[in-house]
Amino acid sequence: MNKRLAVTFILISVMLDSMGIGLIMPVMPDLIQEVEGQGISAAAVWGGILATTFAAMQFLFGPTVGNLSDRYGRRPILIISLVIMAMVYVLMALAQSIELLIIGRIIGGITAATAATSAAYMADISKPEDKAANFGLIGAAFGAGFVLGPMFGGLLAEYGTRAPFWAAAFLAAANAIFGYFVLPETVTDRIRRPFEWRRANPLGAFKNIGDLPGLKRLLLVTFVYTIAFFVFPGVWAYFGAERFGWGPGMIGLSLGLFGIGIAVVQGVLIRPILRRIGERNAVILGLSMDVIAFVALAFVTNGWVALALTPLTALGSMAGPALQGIMSRSASDDQQGELQGTVTSINAVATIIAPLMVTQTFWYFTKDTAPFYLPGAPFLLSAVLTIGCIIVFMQTPRPKRARIT
């Protein structure tokens, strides 16, 4: 089977995962208000609850899915997750209550294996020195989805708050069919590892992966950085509506521009950046760019100025693939699925905390009884967290390449 087609499927899977998020993001404030009949501040709180529910399921089941892919292969996990993802979007398209939306997030969180398993697949087919750059391709695909998703979501919103969900369901189902015909398996007998429940639960996976030299602090950085970066998907739609008076179309356009920036940085610029300054310096530079962007967005009052900050926010995205590359080279070939599953759980714990943190912060500083009005307060919080990431990362020793366990 053509390797390029397989890689194309992986990148499309990640892009569709991102598109699915972006497609529905512009309509979520209106959809929640439609279902609940409440204002924007209350809708932001429900949006945080939905995101936290999704993340909680990822935390509980991420290591299980990762370990299953190490045992049974990446192919079945990816295809099955796409099929169920399509079914979840259909459920949410039909939902007439907040309870059904929550059920959709529960099921979706359990089966949201696409990103982690796709990363493990990319690690399987990459040389150690190419992993960070290839993770950049995954980041670029995510960015491309972030471009197309909000743009299409904003356009489809003209046909109703349910239209983006139907579109996301169709795209996920179509990619599952494509993957069935083009995706070969990469888990061979050489790296296949027996499935063990003691390693397939979050605590067991954390312990096993955390025992690898140098990874504990890197996992901590990943955890805190995910909380900080969630300010964009977690509160941007509400921030844009409140601060600048943007509707779904403008929110979609702004997220699309941000996605273009990520795609350019991680798909084009990441390789020359890594060659010139290395993975560790790329992490530090990316995190530093994020701090500057977060502080600027916390106090910006003009929508056009916020859009002008897009290149700066996009530059910060170089930290993600560089950090992933460092961690992936520290794990053995038969632990890539377990590692990515563990990272998924860590990200999930972060996104259990982050939605409530950023939406509650937004609510507190925009409500009528707020001590002072500051819709950008969540971005200021993210800046502080990212500074902490820089401090911890700079004290982290360089991890060594692991052998097959």
N, C-alpha and C positions, 0 to 999 in steps of 0.2 A: 504494500500500500504506500502511496506517495506521502512522504514525511511532511511535505509542505501543506498538504490537505489536512493532515492531523493537527499541525500547528495552527492552521487557519481555524479549525474547529475550536481549539482551545482558546484562541484569542476572541473568536466570536462569542464563545460561552461567557467569557469574562465581560466582554462588551455588553452582551444582553443582560447579564446580571446587573451591571451598572445602569444600563438603559431602563431596566425594570424599575429600579429605584428612581431614576431621573424622570421617567414617564409619569409616575404618580405623584412626585414631589410637588409640582406646581398646583395640583388640584387638592392636595390633602387638607389645607386650611379650609377651603370651600366645602369639601366633602364632609369633614368632621362637623362643621357648622350646620350643614344640611341635615346630617343624621341626628345631631344632638340639639340643634336649635339654640346654640350659645354663641358668644362673641369670640374674637380672635385670641384673646388671652387664655380663655378656657380651652379653645381648640388646640393651642400650643401645648397645654398640659396633657390633653388626650393624645396628641401626637407623640409626646415623650413616653407615655404609657405604652402605646403601640410599639414604638421602637425598642423599649426595654423588654417587652414580652418576646419579641423576635430574638433579641440578643440572649435572653435567658435560655431559650431553647438551643441556640448555637453553643452556648457554654456547656450545657449538659450533654449534647450529642456530638459536638465537634470532634473530640478525640475518638469516639466510637466510629464515626465515618472515616476518619483518617486511618485508623487501624484496620478497618474493613478494606480500605483501598490497598493497604500494604499486604493484606492476605488474599483478597479476591480480585484485585486489579483496579486500575483507575477507570477503565471503560464502563463497566456496569454502574459504578457509582455516579459517574458523570451523566450518563444517559437517563438513569432512573430519576436523578434529582431534577433534571430538566423537565421530564414528564410531569412530576408532581408539582413543580413550580408553575407549570402552565395551568394545572387544575386549581391551584391556590388563587391565581389571578382571576380565574372564572368565578370562584367563590366570592372574592372581594368585589367583583363587578356586579354581582347580584345582591350583595349585602345591603340590608335596609336598617341595620342596627349596629351600634358600636360593639356589641357582643360578637356578632359575626365577623367584624373586622378583626377583633382580637383572636378569634379562632383561626382566621386566615394567617395571622402573624405567628401563631403557635405552630401550625403545620409547616408554614414556610421556613421558620427558624430551624425546625428539625431536619429538613431536607436541603438546607442551604449549603450544600457541600461543593457547589460549583467552583467557587474561588479557591478554596483550600486544595481541592483535588486537582484543579487545573495547575496550581503552583507546584504541586508534587509531580505532576506529569512533566512540566517544564524542567524541573530539577532532574528527573530521570534521563532526559535526552540532552542535558547540557554538560559540558566539561566544567570542572570546578572553577576555572578562571573566567568562564563565560556566564556563570549563574546570575550575578548581579545585573549584567546587561540584559539577559533574557528575562529576568524578573521586571526589568524596565519595560520590555515589550508588553508584559501583562499589565503593568501600570498604564502604558499608553493605550491599551485596549480599554481599560477601565475609564481613562480620560475621554476616549472617543465616544464611549457609551454615555458619559456624562455630558458630552456635547449634544449628541443626537437625542438622548432621552428627554431632557428638559425642553428642547426645542419642539420636538414632536408632541410632548406632553402639553406644552402651552398651546400648540395649534389644535390638538385633539380636544382640549378643554372647551373649545368653541362648540363642540358637539355634545357636551355634557360631562359631568364629573366622572362618569363610568367608562367613557370611551378609551382613556389610556390603559385601563385594566384589560380590556378586550384585546388591545393591540399588544400588550406585554404577553398575554396568554398565547396569542398566535405566534409571536416570535420565538418564545421558549419551545413550543411544540415543533416548530419548523426546524430549529437547531437540533433538537433531539433526533429527528429523522435524519438529518444530515450526518450527525455523529455516528449513527447506527451503521452507515455505509462507509465512512472514511476513517474511523478512529481505530488504530491498532492498539493492542495491549503492550504496555512497557514493563509491567511487573513480571519478571522471569523467575524461574526456579532459583537462580543465583541470589536474588534479593528478596524473594517471597518469604514472609515471616508469619509464623502461626499467630492466629488471633488469640489474645489473652485479655480477659475482662479486667485483670488488675492493671493493665496498661491502657485499657479502652475507656476508663472513666476519667473525668477531669483531674482529680487529685493524683491518681496513679500516673497519668501522662505527664503532669507537671513535675512530679518527682523524678521520673525516668529521664525526661529531656533536661530538666534542671540540673541533673548530676553531671551533664557534659561540661567540661571546663570552660568557664567564661560565659556561659549562656544565661545564668541567672540574672545578671545585671542587664543583659541585652533584652531578655524577656520583660524585665521591669520597665525599661525604656519603651519597648513596644506597647506595653499596657498604658503607661501614662500618656504617651504620644497619641494613642488612639482616642483617649478621652479628650485630649486637647483638640485634635483635628475634627472630631465629631461635631464641633460647633457649626461647620458648614452644612452637612446634611440635616443636623438636628434643629437648627434655628434660623437658617438663612431665609426660608420662605416667609417666616413670621417677621423676621428682622426687616426684610425688604418691604413687606406690606406696611409695617408700622412706621419705619424710619423714612422711607421714600415714597410711600403710597403706591407701590408697584402692584400690578395685577398679575394673574398667572402667566400671561405672555411675557412680560418683562422679567419676571422671576425666572422663567425658563430660559430666556435669552442670556441673562447674567450667569446662570449656572452653565449654560452652553459655552460661553466665553472662558469660564474657569476650566471647563473640561478640555477645550482646545489647548489651553496653556499646559495642562498636565500631559496631554498627548504629545505635544512638541518636546517638552522637557524629558519625559520618560521614554519616548520612542525615538527621538533624534539626538538630543543633546546628552543623554546619560552616558553613552559610550565614550565620547571624547572627554567628558568631565571625569569619568572614572580613570581613563588612561592618564589624564594630566594630574589629578590630585589624589586618586585612590579612594577606596570605599570609606575609610574612617573619616577623612576630611570631607567627603561628600555628605556624610551624615551630619557632621558638625555645621557645614555651610548651609545645608537644607534647613536644619532646625533653627539656625540663626535668622534665615530669611522669613521663616514662619513667625518668629517672635516679632519682627519688625512689622509684618503684615497684620498680625493680630492687634497690635497696639494701634496701628493706623485705623483699622476698621472699627475699633472700639469708639473712636471719637469722630469719625467722618459723619457729615450731615448732608452731603450732596451725593446723589446717586451716581452721577457721572464720575465723581472722584473715586467712588467705590469701584466702578468698572475699570478705571485707570490703574487701580492697584492689582488688577488680575495678573500681569506678568510676575509681580513680586510674590504673590501667593502661589503661583504655579512653580516658581523656582524652588520653593520649599519642598515640593513633592519628590525631589531627588533623594531625600533622606530615606524614603520607604524602600525602594529596591536595593539601595546600598546596604541598609540594615538587614534586609532579607538575605542578600547574598552572603554577608558575613555569617549569619546563623546557619544557612543551608550548607556552607562548606564545613561547618563544625559538626554536622550530623552525618552518619554513615549512609550509604545508599539504601539500606533496608529500613532506615528510620525517616525517610523523607515524608511519607504520608503521616507518620506519627508526629513529626515536627510541625508540619503544616496544620494538622488537626489541633495540636497544642496551641499554636499561634492563633488559630481560629477561636479556640476557647478563651484565650487571653483577650483577644479583641472583643469577644462576646461579653466577657465580664466588664470590660471597659465600656461597651455600649449598653450594658445594663445600667451602669452608673451615669454615663454621659448624657443620655437624652433627658433624664430627670434633672440632672445638674444644670444643663444649659437652658432647658425650657423653664425650669423654676427660677433660675437667675433672670431670664428674660421677663417672666411674669412679675417678679418682685420689683424690678426697676421700670416697669411700664404700667403697673396698676395705679389706680387713682390715689392710693395712700402711700405710694413709693416715697422714700426719704428724699430722693432726687431722681429725675427722669434720665435714664441712660439705656436705651435699647441695645447699645453695643457692649454692655457689661459682660455678656458671655465671652466675647472675644478677649477682653482684658483678663478674664480668668484663664483662658487658654494660653495666653502669653506667659503667665506665671508658671503654669504647668510645663510648658515647653522649655523654659529656662531651667527647670529642675531636670528635665531630660538631658540637656546639654551637660550639666554638672555630673550626673551619674555616668553618662556615656564616656566622658573624658577620663573617668577613673577606672574604666573597664579594661582589663588586660586583653591582649589579642588572643582569641581562641585558636586552637589547633584543629587540623582536619581529623575527623573521627574515622575509625575503621568499622567494617560490617560487624554487627553484634551477633 
